[in-house]
Amino acid sequence: MVELNIPNRGRQLKAFADDTVSSMSACGFDASLVHYLVADLVELKSQDYRATIKSSIKLTLRALLNLYRSLEHTVSLHIPRVPGKAHIFFFSRKRIDQKELFNNIFNECGEPKIWIEPDRKKKQVSTLKHLGQFFKQLLTAFKVYRLIEVKYKKLYSAIYVVTQYRILGEFKATLEKKRLDEFAKSVTLFMDYVGLDSILRDQAKSARIPTICVQHGMPLKLKEDDWSVSNVLLFYTAVDYWLVWGEIAKQRHVEATGIKSSQVYSLGYLNCSDKDVRLVGAPQYIQTETLLVCLSQRRWNVQNKKMIELGIAISKEKGVALLVKPHPSLNVRDYSLLGIADEELLVRNMELGEKSAVLGICYHSTLYYELLASGIKCLRYRDELFDEFPGLQDCVEDYGSAMKHFETLDSLDGHNEYMANAKGLLDRFYGPVMGVKNAYREFYDNLDGKKQPSNEEYSLSVLR
């Protein structure tokens, strides 16, 4: 398992990415392209922990298959034309929940606007030529193998890097054929620091087109010894503006990126803007009958397992039903590792408004705030890693502390007092509620009149 409490972990991850980029540039790789690999390199290094021979072989075989399949296609980018210039929204991720979040902002932007996703176009090449390209890429992978400083899963990492490098090169060549300045009024990205997005970002900035990135997760407090991949990736952001949910997120993004406060706009969280509970005060009390455990990403499966064990113990003691909300990144293998034998416990699609008779337990998840916004009491699992979350101090560490908080739901007054205290947190985390949709529309409507920051106006990294 990865050792999380490594001093200056964030610095180590960033240094690894930067050093690998420098080494690859010095060994003949395109210097104008390799720096777009930083996000992939940070992710690979963060996952560089001991692996079994069996798992390493499986990962390597999967990487080889992905490399072979990727050579069958080329990157395609269709940009529909509209009269005049339009606001461009570019989405390159795979998760449905992230796409929904981004689409909500797209829907609030005024016309003209264009939604773009990269596509793959089938190549017409002979099998012999395809195999030749594959073995050529393998030779390149062995070149990277000698350069990349990872301790475990090294061959897998080298093949993955070469695959991404080739895809980035194809996308960059495709994008350079487009004239962004002829049709783009602005460019909004979901994650401007990942490969494809960062290429489009730089193309737009070179054409003096405003670039924007949106908040898509819970902001963490930046620490000197922070190991979080999310924080490290923020070191590479270089957009002109950030659109975040509330004041907590604004403060954290300014701390993590070095961007000026005037370039970060707190516009609210569209996914919660239509929840009546936030507008009418404390909800009607309903006796809790269901306990909902909300899982976090795979990198926190240790904490996920502890929350499940806690949930099982509480449900047995109180005689209530137990449900588990998996993180979108988890799969069947994770469920097995976490000890979830009965998949009927899983709640994949959840309308919070229909689940008002719930007590939630979360770790690192925005569901903590979404449950609160829906009038549902939610406890936060706390350990030595994340004890400084922006939020209420109703944290649970073990069975005893969880039962103590659980008992407060037997009191109507206790529940209403809890939700009243939660309102201040929600306002700080999610920003404005009334008129939140107009806030996004007004930002894009007024974008033409905003002064574009020069590249020198803020540092791209607080570690420099």
C-alpha positions as CSV (number, residue, x, y, z in Angstrom):
1,M,0.0,0.0,0.0
2,V,1.2,3.5,-0.7
3,E,2.8,5.3,2.2
4,L,0.7,8.5,2.5
5,N,2.6,10.3,5.3
6,I,5.7,11.1,3.3
7,P,7.2,14.6,4.1
8,N,6.8,17.0,1.2
9,R,5.0,14.4,-0.9
10,G,3.5,17.1,-3.1
11,R,7.0,18.4,-3.9
12,Q,8.2,14.9,-4.7
13,L,5.4,14.2,-7.1
14,K,5.9,17.5,-8.9
15,A,9.7,17.0,-9.1
16,F,9.2,13.6,-10.5
17,A,7.0,14.9,-13.3
18,D,9.2,17.8,-14.1
19,D,12.4,15.7,-14.1
20,T,10.9,13.0,-16.3
21,V,9.7,15.7,-18.8
22,S,13.3,17.1,-18.9
23,S,14.9,13.7,-19.3
24,M,12.5,12.8,-22.2
25,S,13.1,16.2,-23.9
26,A,16.9,15.6,-23.6
27,C,16.6,12.2,-25.2
28,G,14.9,13.2,-28.5
29,F,11.2,13.5,-27.5
30,D,9.4,16.6,-28.7
31,A,10.0,19.2,-26.0
32,S,6.9,21.1,-27.0
33,L,4.8,18.0,-26.4
34,V,6.2,16.1,-23.4
35,H,5.3,18.7,-20.8
36,Y,1.6,17.9,-21.5
37,L,2.4,14.5,-19.9
38,V,2.8,16.0,-16.4
39,A,-0.7,15.0,-15.2
40,D,-0.2,11.4,-16.3
41,L,3.2,11.3,-14.7
42,V,1.9,12.6,-11.4
43,E,-0.8,10.0,-11.4
44,L,1.6,7.2,-12.2
45,K,4.1,8.2,-9.5
46,S,1.3,8.5,-6.9
47,Q,0.4,4.9,-7.6
48,D,3.9,3.7,-7.4
49,Y,3.5,1.3,-4.6
50,R,4.3,-2.4,-4.2
51,A,2.5,-4.7,-6.5
52,T,2.4,-8.4,-6.9
53,I,3.9,-10.1,-9.9
54,K,0.4,-11.2,-11.0
55,S,-1.1,-7.7,-10.9
56,S,2.0,-6.2,-12.6
57,I,1.7,-8.7,-15.5
58,K,-2.1,-8.0,-15.8
59,L,-1.5,-4.2,-15.9
60,T,1.3,-4.6,-18.5
61,L,-0.8,-6.8,-20.7
62,R,-3.6,-4.3,-20.5
63,A,-1.3,-1.5,-21.4
64,L,0.0,-3.4,-24.4
65,L,-3.5,-4.1,-25.6
66,N,-4.4,-0.4,-25.2
67,L,-1.3,0.6,-27.2
68,Y,-2.2,-1.8,-30.0
69,R,-5.8,-0.7,-30.2
70,S,-4.8,3.0,-30.0
71,L,-2.8,2.5,-33.2
72,E,-5.9,1.5,-35.1
73,H,-7.4,5.0,-34.7
74,T,-6.4,8.6,-35.0
75,V,-7.7,11.5,-32.9
76,S,-10.6,13.3,-34.5
77,L,-12.0,16.7,-33.5
78,H,-15.2,17.9,-35.1
79,I,-16.1,21.6,-34.3
80,P,-19.5,22.6,-35.5
81,R,-19.6,26.1,-37.0
82,V,-22.1,28.7,-35.9
83,P,-22.5,32.3,-37.1
84,G,-19.9,34.5,-35.5
85,K,-17.8,33.5,-32.5
86,A,-19.0,31.0,-29.9
87,H,-18.2,30.0,-26.3
88,I,-16.3,26.6,-26.6
89,F,-16.8,23.9,-24.0
90,F,-14.3,21.1,-24.3
91,F,-14.8,17.8,-22.4
92,S,-12.3,14.9,-22.6
93,R,-13.2,12.9,-19.5
94,K,-15.1,9.6,-19.3
95,R,-17.1,9.8,-16.0
96,I,-20.8,10.4,-16.5
97,D,-21.1,12.4,-13.2
98,Q,-18.4,14.8,-14.4
99,K,-20.0,15.3,-17.7
100,E,-23.3,16.1,-16.0
101,L,-21.6,18.7,-13.9
102,F,-19.9,20.3,-16.9
103,N,-23.1,20.1,-19.0
104,N,-25.0,22.1,-16.3
105,I,-22.7,25.0,-16.8
106,F,-22.8,24.7,-20.6
107,N,-26.6,24.9,-20.4
108,E,-26.5,28.1,-18.4
109,C,-24.1,29.8,-20.9
110,G,-25.9,32.0,-23.4
111,E,-25.7,31.4,-27.2
112,P,-23.7,31.0,-29.3
113,K,-22.0,28.1,-27.7
114,I,-20.4,24.8,-28.9
115,W,-19.8,21.5,-27.0
116,I,-16.7,19.6,-28.2
117,E,-15.4,16.1,-27.3
118,P,-12.4,14.4,-28.9
119,D,-13.3,11.4,-31.0
120,R,-11.4,8.5,-32.5
121,K,-11.4,7.8,-36.3
122,K,-10.6,4.4,-37.7
123,K,-7.4,4.2,-39.7
124,Q,-7.2,2.3,-42.9
125,V,-3.9,0.5,-42.5
126,S,-2.7,-3.0,-43.3
127,T,-2.1,-5.5,-40.5
128,L,1.6,-5.7,-41.4
129,K,2.0,-1.9,-41.2
130,H,0.0,-1.9,-37.9
131,L,2.3,-4.5,-36.4
132,G,5.3,-2.5,-37.6
133,Q,4.0,0.6,-35.8
134,F,3.3,-1.4,-32.7
135,F,6.8,-2.7,-32.4
136,K,8.2,0.7,-33.1
137,Q,6.2,2.1,-30.2
138,L,7.5,-0.8,-28.0
139,L,11.1,0.2,-28.8
140,T,10.2,3.8,-27.7
141,A,8.6,2.4,-24.6
142,F,11.9,0.7,-23.6
143,K,13.6,4.0,-24.1
144,V,11.2,5.6,-21.6
145,Y,11.6,2.6,-19.3
146,R,15.3,3.6,-18.8
147,L,14.2,7.2,-18.0
148,I,11.2,6.9,-15.8
149,E,12.0,6.7,-12.1
150,V,9.3,4.5,-10.7
151,K,10.0,1.6,-8.4
152,Y,7.1,-0.7,-9.3
153,K,5.0,-1.4,-12.4
154,K,7.8,0.2,-14.5
155,L,7.1,-1.4,-17.8
156,Y,3.4,-0.7,-17.5
157,S,4.2,3.0,-16.8
158,A,6.6,3.2,-19.8
159,I,4.0,1.7,-22.2
160,Y,1.3,4.0,-20.8
161,V,3.5,7.1,-21.2
162,V,4.3,6.3,-24.8
163,T,0.7,5.6,-25.7
164,Q,-0.4,9.0,-24.2
165,Y,2.5,10.8,-25.8
166,R,1.4,9.6,-29.3
167,I,-2.2,10.5,-28.7
168,L,-1.3,14.0,-27.5
169,G,0.9,14.4,-30.6
170,E,-2.0,13.5,-32.8
171,F,-4.4,15.8,-31.0
172,K,-2.0,18.7,-31.1
173,A,-1.4,18.3,-34.8
174,T,-5.2,18.1,-35.4
175,L,-5.9,21.2,-33.3
176,E,-3.1,23.2,-35.0
177,K,-5.1,22.9,-38.3
178,K,-8.0,24.7,-36.7
179,R,-8.1,28.5,-36.4
180,L,-9.5,29.1,-32.9
181,D,-9.4,32.8,-33.3
182,E,-11.9,32.6,-36.2
183,F,-14.7,30.9,-34.2
184,A,-13.9,30.9,-30.4
185,K,-15.1,33.6,-28.1
186,S,-13.9,31.7,-25.0
187,V,-12.7,28.2,-24.2
188,T,-14.0,26.5,-21.0
189,L,-12.2,23.3,-19.8
190,F,-13.1,20.7,-17.2
191,M,-9.5,20.1,-16.2
192,D,-7.0,22.5,-17.9
193,Y,-4.0,20.6,-16.5
194,V,-4.6,17.3,-18.1
195,G,-3.1,16.5,-21.6
196,L,-5.7,17.2,-24.2
197,D,-7.3,20.1,-22.2
198,S,-3.9,21.7,-21.6
199,I,-3.0,21.6,-25.3
200,L,-6.3,23.4,-26.2
201,R,-5.7,25.8,-23.3
202,D,-2.3,26.9,-24.7
203,Q,-3.6,27.2,-28.2
204,A,-6.4,29.5,-27.0
205,K,-4.0,31.6,-24.8
206,S,-1.6,32.1,-27.7
207,A,-4.6,33.5,-29.7
208,R,-5.6,35.7,-26.7
209,I,-8.8,33.8,-26.3
210,P,-10.1,33.8,-22.6
211,T,-9.6,30.4,-21.0
212,I,-11.7,29.1,-18.1
213,C,-11.6,26.1,-15.8
214,V,-14.4,24.9,-13.5
215,Q,-14.3,23.4,-10.0
216,H,-15.2,19.7,-10.1
217,G,-14.5,18.4,-6.7
218,M,-13.9,19.1,-3.0
219,P,-11.0,21.5,-2.5
220,L,-8.4,20.4,0.0
221,K,-6.2,22.6,2.2
222,L,-2.7,22.8,0.8
223,K,0.0,21.7,3.2
224,E,3.8,21.6,3.0
225,D,3.7,17.8,3.2
226,D,0.6,17.4,1.1
227,W,0.5,14.2,-0.9
228,S,-2.8,14.8,-2.7
229,V,-2.6,14.2,-6.4
230,S,-5.5,16.8,-6.8
231,N,-3.4,19.5,-5.2
232,V,-0.3,18.7,-7.2
233,L,-2.2,18.8,-10.5
234,L,-3.5,22.2,-9.6
235,F,0.2,23.4,-9.7
236,Y,0.0,23.1,-13.5
237,T,-3.2,25.2,-14.1
238,A,-2.7,28.2,-16.3
239,V,-6.2,29.4,-17.3
240,D,-7.3,33.0,-17.1
241,Y,-10.3,32.3,-14.9
242,W,-11.6,29.7,-12.4
243,L,-15.3,29.2,-11.8
244,V,-15.8,27.8,-8.3
245,W,-18.8,27.0,-6.1
246,G,-18.2,29.1,-2.9
247,E,-15.8,31.1,-0.8
248,I,-14.1,28.0,0.7
249,A,-13.3,26.8,-2.8
250,K,-12.1,30.2,-3.9
251,Q,-9.7,30.5,-1.0
252,R,-8.3,27.0,-1.6
253,H,-7.8,27.6,-5.4
254,V,-6.0,30.8,-4.8
255,E,-3.7,29.1,-2.3
256,A,-3.0,26.1,-4.5
257,T,-2.5,27.9,-7.9
258,G,-1.1,31.3,-7.1
259,I,-3.8,32.8,-9.3
260,K,-5.1,36.2,-8.3
261,S,-8.3,36.3,-6.3
262,S,-9.9,38.6,-8.9
263,Q,-9.6,35.8,-11.4
264,V,-11.5,33.3,-9.3
265,Y,-15.3,33.7,-9.5
266,S,-17.6,32.1,-6.8
267,L,-20.8,31.4,-8.8
268,G,-22.5,28.6,-6.8
269,Y,-23.1,24.9,-7.4
270,L,-25.7,24.2,-10.1
271,N,-26.4,20.6,-9.0
272,C,-27.8,21.9,-5.7
273,S,-29.4,25.2,-6.9
274,D,-32.8,23.7,-7.2
275,K,-33.1,22.0,-3.8
276,D,-36.0,23.6,-1.9
277,V,-34.6,22.7,1.4
278,R,-31.9,25.3,1.1
279,L,-34.4,28.0,0.6
280,V,-37.1,27.2,3.1
281,G,-34.9,26.4,6.1
282,A,-35.0,23.2,8.2
283,P,-36.8,20.3,6.5
284,Q,-39.6,18.3,8.0
285,Y,-38.2,15.7,10.4
286,I,-38.4,12.1,9.3
287,Q,-37.3,9.2,11.5
288,T,-34.2,7.8,10.0
289,E,-34.6,4.2,8.7
290,T,-31.7,4.0,6.3
291,L,-28.0,4.4,6.8
292,L,-26.1,5.5,3.6
293,V,-22.3,5.0,3.3
294,C,-20.9,7.2,0.5
295,L,-17.6,5.8,-0.8
296,S,-14.7,7.8,-2.1
297,Q,-12.2,7.2,-4.9
298,R,-10.1,4.0,-5.2
299,R,-7.1,5.6,-3.6
300,W,-9.0,5.8,-0.4
301,N,-10.3,2.2,-0.3
302,V,-8.7,1.7,3.1
303,Q,-11.0,4.4,4.5
304,N,-13.9,3.1,2.3
305,K,-13.6,-0.3,3.9
306,K,-13.5,1.2,7.4
307,M,-16.7,3.1,6.7
308,I,-18.5,0.0,5.4
309,E,-17.5,-1.9,8.6
310,L,-18.8,1.0,10.6
311,G,-22.0,1.1,8.7
312,I,-22.6,-2.7,9.1
313,A,-22.0,-2.4,12.9
314,I,-24.4,0.6,13.2
315,S,-27.1,-1.0,11.1
316,K,-27.1,-4.2,13.2
317,E,-27.2,-2.3,16.5
318,K,-30.0,0.1,15.5
319,G,-31.9,-2.3,13.2
320,V,-31.8,0.0,10.2
321,A,-31.2,-0.7,6.5
322,L,-27.7,-0.2,5.1
323,L,-27.1,1.2,1.6
324,V,-23.7,1.9,-0.1
325,K,-23.3,4.7,-2.7
326,P,-20.1,3.7,-4.7
327,H,-17.9,6.3,-6.2
328,P,-18.2,6.4,-10.0
329,S,-14.5,5.4,-10.4
330,L,-15.0,2.1,-8.5
331,N,-15.8,-1.3,-10.1
332,V,-16.8,-4.8,-9.3
333,R,-13.2,-5.7,-8.3
334,D,-13.3,-2.9,-5.7
335,Y,-16.6,-4.1,-4.3
336,S,-15.0,-7.5,-3.7
337,L,-11.9,-6.0,-2.0
338,L,-14.2,-3.8,0.2
339,G,-16.1,-6.9,1.3
340,I,-19.4,-6.0,-0.4
341,A,-20.8,-9.4,-1.1
342,D,-24.4,-8.3,-1.9
343,E,-24.5,-5.8,-4.8
344,E,-28.1,-5.1,-3.9
345,L,-26.7,-2.8,-1.2
346,L,-25.3,-0.5,-3.9
347,V,-27.2,2.7,-4.8
348,R,-25.7,3.8,-8.2
349,N,-28.4,6.4,-9.1
350,M,-29.7,8.4,-6.2
351,E,-32.2,11.3,-6.2
352,L,-31.3,12.9,-2.9
353,G,-34.8,14.5,-2.6
354,E,-36.3,11.0,-2.5
355,K,-33.9,9.7,0.2
356,S,-34.8,12.1,3.0
357,A,-35.0,9.4,5.6
358,V,-31.2,8.8,5.6
359,L,-28.2,9.3,7.7
360,G,-25.1,9.6,5.6
361,I,-21.4,8.7,6.4
362,C,-18.8,10.2,4.0
363,Y,-15.1,10.6,3.8
364,H,-13.7,12.7,0.9
365,S,-16.7,13.4,-1.2
366,T,-18.9,16.3,-2.2
367,L,-21.8,14.0,-1.4
368,Y,-21.3,15.2,2.2
369,Y,-22.5,18.7,1.2
370,E,-25.1,17.4,-1.2
371,L,-26.7,15.4,1.6
372,L,-26.7,18.4,3.9
373,A,-28.2,20.5,1.1
374,S,-31.0,18.0,0.8
375,G,-31.8,18.2,4.5
376,I,-30.0,14.9,5.4
377,K,-27.7,14.7,8.3
378,C,-24.3,13.5,7.3
379,L,-21.3,12.5,9.4
380,R,-17.7,12.7,8.2
381,Y,-15.3,9.8,8.7
382,R,-12.1,11.3,10.0
383,D,-8.6,9.9,10.2
384,E,-5.1,11.3,10.4
385,L,-5.0,12.3,6.8
386,F,-8.0,14.6,6.5
387,D,-8.8,16.2,9.8
388,E,-9.0,19.7,8.5
389,F,-12.0,19.4,6.1
390,P,-14.0,22.6,5.6
391,G,-17.1,21.6,7.4
392,L,-19.0,20.8,10.6
393,Q,-17.2,19.1,13.4
394,D,-19.6,16.1,13.4
395,C,-16.8,13.6,12.6
396,V,-16.7,10.0,13.5
397,E,-13.6,8.0,14.1
398,D,-15.0,4.7,15.6
399,Y,-18.1,2.9,16.5
400,G,-18.6,4.8,19.8
401,S,-18.4,8.3,18.2
402,A,-20.7,7.2,15.4
403,M,-23.3,5.9,17.8
404,K,-23.2,9.1,19.8
405,H,-24.1,11.2,16.7
406,F,-26.6,8.7,15.5
407,E,-28.6,9.0,18.7
408,T,-29.1,12.8,18.1
409,L,-31.5,11.9,15.3
410,D,-34.0,10.6,17.8
411,S,-34.6,14.3,18.7
412,L,-36.5,16.6,16.3
413,D,-35.0,19.6,18.0
414,G,-31.5,18.1,17.7
415,H,-32.0,17.5,14.0
416,N,-33.4,21.0,13.2
417,E,-30.5,22.6,15.2
418,Y,-28.0,20.6,13.2
419,M,-29.5,21.6,9.9
420,A,-29.7,25.3,10.9
421,N,-25.9,25.2,11.8
422,A,-25.3,23.5,8.4
423,K,-26.8,26.3,6.4
424,G,-23.8,28.6,7.1
425,L,-21.4,26.0,5.9
426,L,-23.4,25.3,2.8
427,D,-23.5,29.0,1.9
428,R,-19.7,29.2,2.2
429,F,-19.1,25.9,0.3
430,Y,-21.8,26.3,-2.4
431,G,-21.9,30.0,-2.7
432,P,-25.0,31.8,-3.8
433,V,-28.3,30.0,-4.1
434,M,-30.9,32.4,-5.3
435,G,-30.1,33.4,-8.9
436,V,-27.1,31.0,-9.1
437,K,-28.0,30.2,-12.7
438,N,-28.0,33.8,-13.7
439,A,-24.5,34.1,-12.1
440,Y,-23.0,31.8,-14.7
441,R,-24.9,33.4,-17.5
442,E,-23.8,36.8,-16.5
443,F,-20.1,35.7,-16.3
444,Y,-20.1,34.6,-19.9
445,D,-22.2,37.5,-21.1
446,N,-19.7,39.9,-19.5
447,L,-16.6,38.0,-20.6
448,D,-15.9,40.3,-23.6
449,G,-15.4,43.2,-21.3
450,K,-13.0,41.5,-18.9
451,K,-9.3,42.3,-19.1
452,Q,-7.3,39.2,-20.0
453,P,-4.5,38.5,-17.5
454,S,-1.0,38.3,-18.9
455,N,1.1,35.2,-18.3
456,E,3.2,37.1,-15.9
457,E,0.3,38.2,-13.6
458,Y,0.4,35.0,-11.6
459,S,2.8,32.1,-11.0
460,L,1.8,28.8,-12.4
461,S,3.1,27.1,-9.3
462,V,3.4,27.9,-5.6
463,L,6.3,25.6,-5.4
464,R,8.6,27.6,-7.6
